[in-house]
Amino acid sequence: MAAPSAEILRLNPQVQEQPEWESKIDLIRRTVAAGATNDELDLFFHQARRAGLDPLAKQIYFVKRKGKGVIQVGIDGLRLIADRTGLYAGNDDAEFLGTTDGGYPSKARVTVYKMVMGQRCPFTATARWDEYYPGDDQGFQWRKMPHAMLAKCAEALALRKAFPADMSGLYVHEEMEQADLPAPEPGARIGLDPATLLEGKALAETAQQVFAEPAPKAAETAPKAKDVPAPAHAAPDGKEAFGYVPVRWPLPKMFNDPMTDSQRKMMTGKSDERSIPEEDAATVRRLVLESYGLSDDGTKAAASLFIDWLINADEDTLDRAVAAAEAAGGGEQLELDPFVGGSE
């Protein structure tokens, strides 16, 4: 199909000029998108056209992860999309907070600015090393350039937060590298695996897993006919937090078990994803649990209920909870927070 002429484009600005790469479909099929099925290729081209990115310039590319086609973009591709909106107002350099036991940055925080009704508004996001580092076998580049890699993840998060309509479903390579890690064994406790979330696992499935019992110890793995796990309980009548009723109520045993480190990481990650201000997060959690008639005591049950709330609460519910936290003063002392630390 021939590209529209300059005269047609001038008289009909709604007509889009065909990208140059459209004439090189076969080349892209053999190189950039090698191994893609016809359906995957159609989806890849749809995303490229929608985003206005050039596969041959490596602004957007196709990869196979665990036999599944995944579409990724470069950080420059996200910046280009933001710039084309006419509302992108730059960003701050990444701020690095804390250090891991291995000497790498614990967190990177980036603020992106967008013009909203004539005002330059900040959109801040934080990426954590323990959520994105792909492991020692695949993490050579991360160990070589730890600040650059983590900063890309934080900037991508901030850009999507500022421009959700333009960047929904587009993730940079650095965010997706954990998708190559081996899948957990059946029955293993869920961890905060951003790659799994990014690949579109249903939130309901995630919520179901966070309530699952931990993997049995080796001495307890022998099957017994009577050892059929009891189903999670329905939420008791009247238990709601700012209008949200829990998907399910934790098993009784979970009220005595300490929360896991995976739960702590998930609470932190989901709080950031739902844009709960860091200074209000602990207060929001306390208010949610108090609404359920529970204390903020660091148990597995309390953590599971709060994770369920973070995953499923709608925007109005979130707004009411944050407003209540701000009215209550916020700023809970982190050193007294029972959810800091934790164990596996």
N, C-alpha and C positions, 0 to 999 in steps of 0.2 A: 504493500500500500504506500503510495507516494505521500510525502509530507505536504501539508497545506502550504500554499504560496504565501509570500509576504503580504500581498494585497488582501487575501482572505483573512489573514491574521489581523491586519489593520482594521478591516471593516467589521470583523467578528472577533473581538478580543476574548470571547468565551471559548473559542476553538483553541485547543492546546497544540503546540508544535510537537511533532513526534520526536521523542528522545533519540539521539544518534545511536544509542546501543540497540534500539529496536531492530535495526537492520542487520544485527550480528547475533541473532538468536542462536544459530547453530554453534558459533564460537563459544558463547556463554554456556550452552549445554555441555560442550566438551571440556571446558576449563573451569570456570567459576562455579558452575552447578553440576560438576561431574557426579554421576551416581544418582541424580534425582529422578524420581518417577515422573510420568507425564503430569499427574495431579500435583505433585510437589513443585514441579517446574511452573505450572500455571499459577500456583499460589505465590511462588517466589516473584514472578513477573508482576502479579497483581500488587504485591507489597512494594516492589520497586517503583511502579508507576504511581501508586498512592502517595509514597513518600517523596517522589521526585528525586530518587537517588540512582546513581549509575553503577551497575554491577561491575563493569569493566574498570572503573576507577577505584574499586574495592571500598566504595561507600556503603554497599550492602552486599552480603554474600550468603551463600548456602553451605551448610555443613551437615554431615551425618553424625548424630550422637546416639550411640546404642541402637543403630539401625533406623533411627527416626530422623527425618529431615527437620532441620532447625534453621530459621532465618535470623541472621545477625547483622548488625551495622557497626561501623567504626564510630568512634567518638566524634570524629569530624563530620560524619553523616548526621548525627543528632544536632550538632551545632549548626549545620547548614539548614536543616529543617526549621530550627528555632529562628535563625536569621531571616529566612524567607517569610515568616509570619509578619515581619515588620514591628513586632512587639518585644523582641529580644533586646535586653538592655545590659548585656554583659554578665560577668560573674566574678566573684572573688577567687583568689588563689586558694587552694585547699588548705585547711587547717588540720594539723595532725595532733591527736590527743592520746596520751598514754603510750606504753610500750609493752609488747608481749614478752613472755619469758625468753623467746628466741631473739629479742632485740629489734623486732619489726614494729611498725606503728600499729597500735591497737585499733584506732579509729581515724577515718578521714572525714572531714565535714566540708561541704561545698555549698555556697549560696549563689543561686542564679537569680537574675533580676528580669522582671517582665513589666511592661507598661500596662497598667490596668486603670482605665478611666483617667488617663493622664498622669497617674502616679506611678513612680518606680517602686515596685513591690518585690520584696525578697521571698524566695522559695528555697529553703534550706533542707538538705538531706545528709544523713550520716551513713557511711559504710564501715563495717567492722571486719577486721582481719579474719577472725575465727568463723565468719559466715561466708567468706569468699575465697580464702586461700585454698587452692585445689589439692593440697597435699604435697608431700616431699617428692613423689614420683613424677608429678606433672608441674611442680611449682618452681622450676628453674628461673623463669623470667620474673616471677614474683619475688624470689629471693635476690635476684640481681637488681631489680628496680622496684622495691616494695612501695615506695611513696607514689610513684607514677601509676602503678597498677591499681592501688586502692583508691587513689584520687579519681581515676577514670570511672570506677564504680559509683563513687559518691556523686560525681558530676552527672552521670547518666540518670541516677535516681532523682536528682534535683531538676534536671531538664524535663523528665517525664512528669514530675509533679507540677512544673510550671506550664507545660504544654501537653496535657493529656490527650486532647483531641487530635493532635498531630503526631504523637509518638506512641500511642497505645500499641502494645504488642511488639515494640522494637527494643532489643536489648543488645548491649555491646558484648564482644567476645569475652572480656574479663569477667563479666557477670555470670556467664554461662559455663565457665570452665569446670565448676563443680559438678556439672551434669555428666561428666565423663567418669566420675567416681563410681565404684561398684555399688549396686543397689543394696540396701540393708537386708539382712536375712529375715525371712518371715518370722513375725513375733517379736522382732527387735524393737526397742523403744524408739520412738520418733525423735529425730534431732532437727535442728533448724537448718534445713537444706534449701537455700534460696533457689537452686536450679530446679528442684522439684516444683516449687511454687511457680517459678517463671514459666515452666512448660505447661501450666494450665491445669494442675490438679484441682479438683473441685474443693471449695472451702469446706463443704460438708464432710468430705472424706478426711481432710486435715483435722477437722474438729473431732471426728470419730477416733482418729489415731491418738490424739493427745490424751484421750481418756483411757487408752488401752493400758492393761497391766504390763509391768516390765517383763522382759524376757526371763524365763525361769533359769535358775542356776543349774549347773551341770548335774548335780546330784538329784535335781527334781524333775529331770526331763523324761524319765520313764513314764510312758502313758498309763493312765489309770482310768478305768471306765467311769468312776465317780467324779473325776476331776474335770467336769465340764464347767468352764467359767460362767459365772452368773452374768446376765446382761446388765448393762448400766441402767440405773434407775431413772424413771421419768422425773423431771423437776417437780418438787412439791408445789401444791397450789399456793398461789400468792407470792412465789419467789420471782421477782423481777427487779431489774436495775435500770432506772431511767426509761422504763417502757419495754426493755428487752427481757424475754423469758429464756432461760438456758435451754440449749438443744437437748441436753441430758444432764442428769445429776451424777456426781462421782460415786463410785462404789464406796461402801463404808470404810474399807481398809485404807483408802487414799486419804482419809482425814487424819490418819496417824502417821503416814509416811512423809518424810521430808521431800520437798520438791527436788527435781533433778536439774542438772546444769542445762540440759537441753530445753527444759521448760523456761528457765530463766532467760536463755538466749532468745527463745521464740517470743516471750513477752516483750523484750527490749526491741527486737526487730519489728514486730507487729505494731508496737506503740509508735515507732518512727514512721512506719508505712501509713498509719492512720492519722499522721500529723498531730499527735498529741504532744504539746510542748514538754520538753524534757523536765522542766521545773515543776510541771503539774502531774507527771505520769504516776508518781507514787501516791499522790492524793486521790487521783481518779481511781486507781486500783483499790485503795482503802474504801472509798465511797461505794464502789460497785459491790465489794464483798460485804460491806455493812448492810447494803440493800438486800442481800441474800441471807442476812442474819448470821454472818460469819465474821470472825476476826481476821485481820491481815497477818496470819501467823506463819507463813512460809511453808505450809503443807502442800503436798501434791494436789490435793483436792482444790485448795484455794487457787493455786496456779492454773489448774485445768479450767476452772470456772472463768477466770479472768481471760485466759487465752480464747476460750469460746466466745466471750463477750467482744474481745478485740476483733475477732474474725468476722462475726456476724452482725454486730450492731450497725444500724444505718447512720447516715450523717446527722440526722436530727438528734438521735440518741447520743452520739459522740459530742455534739455541740452542747447539749444539756449537761453532760457529765463534766466537760472541761469548764463550763461556766460555773458549775457547782464547786469544782476544785478551786477555781480562782477566787470565788466568794469565800471559801473556807481558808484562804490564805496560801494554799499550795506550798511549794518549797519544803516538802518533808525532808527531814535530815537523812541523807543517804547512808551515813554511817550507822544509823539505827534501823535501816531498812532490812527486814528479814529476808527479802528477796535478793539481796546482793550476796554473791557467793553461790552456795548450793553444792550439791554433790551428785555424782552419777550413781 
